Amino acid sequence: MAILKYKSMQILVNKVKFILTSQSQVNKFTL
């Protein structure tokens, strides 16, 4: 159960990282 929670947290962190990186890339293109 704890391992499953940890994995879901990792997925969430990866999603946030992906969103942040994609946003920064978009900002670079707009500038």
Secondary structure, DSSP 8 states (H G I E B T S, - for coil): -HHHHHHHHHHHHHHHHHHHHHHHHHHHHH-
